[in-house]
Amino acid sequence: MHVVPIKGIKSFSNAVRYGKRFSTDRCMITVRYSDEPQETVHYGIIVRKKIARTAVMRNRIKRLLRESIRFWIKESQQESLFLTSVIMTWNAIPKHPMLIHLDDVQPVIVQLMNDAIAYGVIRREKRNNNREQST
């Protein structure tokens, strides 16, 4: 399973526009699913300047989010096969760049990704049941 960043404004905006959103008070993820297993998961990260004023803080949050998604994909490869793209938006305001750590970010991402996978499994099962009933 490969994790690569989304390239291009059109791909990024389509992922945000047509994906399914899952959120907590600290983070929101937008996930796009595919009907067939994928070998590559594309990711994008949004940290608004309004949330994190300095570039140092925004880049630190981006690094932590990137590491969290890589960790989750590595730990749950079977579940992530039907994902096409994941966009992560961070909404919590840290007071200082050194006050936010991987231990603060990773559990939030893992929880949201597990919710997204559970939703995707239910969605695939419903789609398969509808196909079986129509034939």
SULZI-V507117 format. One record per residue. PHI is phi in radians with two decimals (NA if undefined). PSI is psi in whole degrees, 0 to 359 (* if undefined). OMEGA is omega in whole degrees, 0 to 359 (none if undefined). Layout:
# SULZI-V507117
<<PHI,PSI,OMEGA> <PHI,PSI,OMEGA>>
This chain:
# SULZI-V507117
<<NA,127,180> <-1.87,142,176> <-2.07,116,182> <-2.28,151,178> <-1.26,151,176> <-1.27,134,178> <-1.94,133,175> <1.73,139,182> <-1.18,326,181> <-1.19,315,178> <-1.10,318,181> <-1.14,313,182> <-1.19,325,176> <-1.15,321,179> <-1.12,320,180> <-1.26,318,186> <-1.22,318,188> <-1.82,4,181> <-1.49,168,176> <-1.64,132,185> <-1.72,140,174> <-2.32,137,185> <-2.58,158,168> <-2.22,184,179> <-1.25,340,183> <-1.71,334,188> <-2.65,154,173> <-2.31,137,174> <-2.10,147,176> <-2.11,124,187> <-2.11,136,171> <-1.95,139,183> <-1.89,160,172> <-2.15,160,180> <-1.42,337,181> <-2.07,154,180> <-1.04,141,180> <-1.98,151,176> <-1.62,340,185> <-2.20,135,173> <-1.94,125,178> <-1.64,142,180> <-2.28,154,174> <-2.44,153,183> <-2.28,135,177> <-2.17,121,172> <-2.27,109,185> <-1.27,148,179> <-1.15,333,177> <-1.15,327,180> <-1.39,310,182> <-2.12,104,187> <-1.11,318,186> <-1.65,152,178> <-1.12,327,179> <-1.05,315,182> <-1.20,316,179> <-1.06,316,181> <-1.19,325,177> <-1.11,315,179> <-1.10,319,179> <-1.08,317,178> <-1.08,318,180> <-1.15,319,178> <-1.13,317,179> <-1.06,315,180> <-1.16,323,179> <-1.13,317,181> <-1.23,323,176> <-1.11,318,178> <-1.08,314,183> <-1.13,317,180> <-1.12,319,180> <-1.14,321,182> <-1.30,329,186> <-2.27,65,183> <-1.16,321,182> <-1.11,319,183> <-1.24,331,185> <-1.53,6,183> <-1.13,331,185> <-1.71,14,177> <-1.62,138,175> <-1.75,311,182> <-2.59,154,178> <-2.36,124,175> <-1.97,126,180> <-1.92,130,177> <-2.10,122,181> <-1.61,132,185> <-2.09,357,183> <-1.61,141,182> <-1.71,109,174> <-1.41,148,181> <-1.35,329,182> <-2.59,146,182> <-0.99,327,182> <-1.45,359,179> <-1.61,358,176> <-1.96,129,185> <-2.24,170,179> <-1.05,327,178> <-1.16,339,177> <-1.47,327,187> <-1.60,315,188> <-1.03,315,179> <-1.08,326,179> <-1.15,314,180> <-1.14,317,179> <-1.07,316,179> <-1.08,313,181> <-1.14,320,180> <-1.19,323,176> <-1.14,321,175> <-1.09,318,180> <-1.13,320,179> <-1.18,319,178> <-1.06,317,177> <-1.10,318,180> <-1.12,322,179> <-1.14,315,179> <-1.08,318,180> <-1.07,316,179> <-1.14,320,179> <-1.11,317,178> <-1.08,317,180> <-1.11,318,179> <-1.15,320,178> <-1.11,319,178> <-1.13,323,178> <-1.15,319,180> <-1.16,321,181> <-1.24,328,182> <-1.35,342,179> <-1.66,*,none>>
